[in-house]
Amino acid sequence: MKISVRSQRLFGKSCCLALLLLATSVTTPQAQSKVPREVIDSAAAHGSVLVLVGLNVPWQMESKLGIDELLSQRAAIASIQSDLLNTLQGRSYKLVRRYQEIPGIALEVGADALAELARLPIVTNVLLDRPASASSNASPVHVVRDNSTAVNAESAAAEKVPSTLFKRAAADGTVLVLAGLRTPWQREDQLSEVLLALQRTAIHDAQGYILAELAGTRFKVMRLYRSIPGIALRVGVDALKILEKSPAVTNVVADRPATTSR
């Protein structure tokens, strides 16, 4: 049930929705510890682990900001990222990606750096970042074509937005699509009530992020899923171009119109 991604962008397309890390501000044992057990176990097993680090800095979606506020927010994010990297000097870590739009940073860390992240007040939490080719029982992203049929990663096209969708949108004006959203995900029957609520909040926030990016383009929301990281849309060519470039989107597939029962 995984969405396909470009394997050659193993790190560059790693979960850009680090803003979802802020959801862990709820006072739970998971939030208080900052570093989930799976992250610790992975570092212990492999010597290092890919992580997404949420940073404690005020943040708003850029679509809501004026140019001066946007530049100020990006400067604040860059500053706190630099503070974190300076603090980690001398420890086992590798910078994977710095985000300028959201308060997060992607790192590969060893046990010593992981312990430092857990201690630092500028870190809100740490999430496991799984490479696109990694197999896991906890699928980071997936979307369903309708109420029953899952889109399989192996059968999906290699590109994020297949060229056929652009052709159909150009010919017909719009096209029905399903967009997979980049956010960690587990089946809801495997989650506690608290984690289930956090996961649904993260999905909702990711959907809001995409809709903000699409502002000013030709699109219509067909369905907002709450249990899976996806969104159903009718989009024009301009909106498809936004989805193709969005770091929050894993891929886009054609959707079928709803059938009318008689």
PyMOL commands that set and color helices and strands:
alter all, ss='L'
color gray80, all
select helices_A, chain A and resi 7-9+18-25+29-33+37-46+62-64+67-87+111-119+163-172+188-190+193-213+237-245
alter helices_A, ss='H'
color red, helices_A
select strands_A, chain A and resi 49-55+93-98+104-109+123-128+175-181+219-224+230-235+249-254
alter strands_A, ss='S'
color yellow, strands_A
deselect
rebuild
show_as cartoon
